[in-house]
Amino acid sequence: MNVLSIAQNVADEVGVPRPSILVSATDPIHQKIYRHINKVGTSLMRAHPWQELRKVQSITAVAQALQTSAVPSNFDRFIPETFWDLTGKTLINGPISPTEWASLSANSYADTAVKKFTVRAGDIYIIPTPTAGDSYSFHYVSKNWVLDQDTTTEKSSVSTDGDTLYLDDQLVISGVVYEFLRGEGQPFQMAAATFDQMFRTLAGNEETGVSVLTMGDFFGSGRHYSGIPGGGSTYSIYSGW
């Protein structure tokens, strides 16, 4: 479904005339729908690591803390516990705080069995210094939730009527209906509940099975374990917007 079709579905739901164009529309109502589509899409991208937005970045390490150009242009955020030294079969812990990085640097941290990384000004720094040529990779969420009408260019916002979305169309429609009604001062509680339930269902369907801890999780030879068991996920997508 393209963005114009999404806007037309929203118009049907809220009882306003359907737009024949969207991005260049002059009608204030249709302009609002366009803005709400971008708002809802961006919020949904940030609210959950949707499988359609998950990417993998491969890095060939250089022999310095700063790994130049390691962060891709479509990067939004790391997927936790996916940054690995593939050559050394070692998890890279992080991103750590500036305070921890400063402490490790000041004390010439050199434990290659427990590598760590931080992010500063959009660049990745690894400690201890990696071996040049080693292979690293991490999983991340892309900020580009829109596919241009040319069907090849990924974008972080809608800019043409023929754009399509990597997000679920019905979820976006539901979110825009809620945003529109709230913005117009109309009753929105039912729309909010529908949107929230749809979000919970779709996000929950992507949840992986419960992880089984190993002794390596506690003593360092397995995947990183923080010492705090993870709880079940809860979602409330609309309450903070």
N, C-alpha and C positions, 0 to 999 in steps of 0.2 A: 504494500500500500504506500503510495507516495504522500508527501506532506500535504498537498492540496486535498487529497482524499481524507486524510486524518482531520484536517480543518473542517471539511464538510460534515463528517461524522459528529464532530464536536458541536457544530451549529445545529444539527438535527437534535442532539441531546438537550441543548439549552434553549431551544426554541427561537433561534434567530435565523435570518435568511442565509442560505448557503453562499459561500464565496465562490466566484468563478476564477479569481486569481487570489493569491495570498501574499507573497513576499512584497509585491509592489502595490498592494491594495491601499486605497485611500479611505475606505470606510473605517471609522474608528473601532467598530466592533471587530472587524476582521483583523485590524492591526493588533488588537488585544489578543486575539486567538493566536496570531503568529508569535507574539512575545511570550505567551504562556507555553507554547510548544517548546521554545528554546529554554525557558526556565525549567520546565518539568523534565525535559531530556537531560539537561546538565545535572540537575539534582539526582535523577535516577542513576546516572553514570557514577556519581560520587557515593551513592548510598549502598551499592552492592557490587561485588566483582563479577558481573554478568559474564557468562562463558563466551559470549560473542565478542567481548571486549578484552579478553585475556590474550596477552602476547608473551613471547619469549625473546629476550635480548642476549646474544652471544658476544663475549668479549675476549680478545686476545690481550693478555695482561702486558703491561710495560713495567719496568723495574723502578717504580716510584709509587708513592702513595696515591697521587692523583692519576686516575684512569681517564685520560682525555677522551671526550666524545663517547663515553660509555652510556650516557642516558639518551634514549631516542627522543626525537622531536614530538612524538605523540604520547609521551609518558605522562601519566597522572599520579600513580602511586604504586609502590611495591606490593606484591602479594607476599605475606609473611612466610618466612622460612623456606624460600625458594632460591636464594642466592648461594650458588655452589662453586667451589673450585673443582672443576671437573677433572683436572689433571691429578690433583692431590686427593680427590674424593672427600673433600672437607666442606662442611657448611660454613658460610660466612655469616656471622651473627651481626644483626643490626636492622635498620640503622640505629647506631648508638647515639647518645646525646652529645652535644658539644662539650659538656663537663667531663664525661667519660673519655672522650677522644683526647682532650687536653691532658688528662691525667695519664693516659696510656703513652702519649707522645713524650711527655716530660720524663717518664720513667723508662723510656726506650723499650717499650713492650716488644717482645720477640717470640712469643709462643705461637709457632706456626701450626700447632694442632688446633688452636682456637683463634682463627682469624676473625677480624671484625671490620665493619665499614661504617662510614657516616656519609651524609650528603651535605654539601656546602655550595651555595650559589649554583645549584643545578648540576654539580659534578660529584662523582663518586670517589671517595678516598678509602684505601684499604690499609690496614695495619695487621701484622708486620708487612713490609714491602713485598709485593708478589715477585715471583720469578718471571722474567721476561719470556713471553711466548706461551705461558700456561693458559689453559682455556677456562673461562668462567662463564656463567650464565645466570640470569634471574628471570622470574616471571613478573609481569606487571599488568596493570589495568591501563588500557589506552583511553585517552580523553576524547578520542574521535568516535562519537556515537552516531554520526551521520555519514551516509554514502551519497556523494554528489550524483546528480542525474547523468553525469558522464559514465557512471558505474565503475570508475576506477579510483577516484579521488576521495579519500576519507577526510572528514571535517569535524570540528568540535561544535558546530552550530549549523542550523538550517539557513540556506541562503538562496535556494531556488525552489520553485513549486514542485519540480520533479524529483527532489531529493527523497531518499528512503532512509529508514532508520535501522540500526542494529538492535535497538531495543524493541520490546514487544509492542506492536501497534495498539492493541486494545488497552494495555497498561498506560501508555501515553495519552490516549483518548480519555481514559478515566481520570487521569491526573489533571489534564487540561480542563475538563468539565468541572472538577472540584475547584481549581484555581479561578476559573471564570466566574462561577457562582459566588465564591467568596468575595472576589474583587468587586462584583456588582452589588454586593449587599443582599444577595438572595439567600434563601435557606440552602445550606451546603452540607449539613451533617450527614445526610444519606449518601451524598456523593463522596464525602470524605471516608465514610465507612467502607464503601464499595472499593475505592482506590486502595485503602489500607489492606483490605482482605485480599485483593488481587495481587498486591505487592508481596504480602506474606506468602501466598501460595506459590507464586513464580520463584521467589527467592528461596523458599523452602525446598522446592523441587530440585534446586541446584546444589543443595547441601550434600556433602560427601558423608560416607559412613563414619562411625565413631572410630577414632584412631586408637590403636593398641600400643600402650607404652612398653618400651623395652628397657633393660638395664642401661643400655647405651644412652637413653634419653637423660638419665640422671648423672652418668659418669663421663659423658663427653664423646663417646665413640659413635653414637647414633645421631639422629636428628636433634636439633636444639630443643631443649625443654626448659621452660622458664621456672619450673617449680610450682606453678599455679595451674591446677587442672582447668581446662576450658569448660565453660558452661554452655547450655543450649542457647541458640541465637534467638533474639527477640527483635521484632521490627515494628517501628511506628513511623512510617515514611512521611506523613503529612504534618505531624504535630509541631515540628520545629521550623516549618517554612514561613 
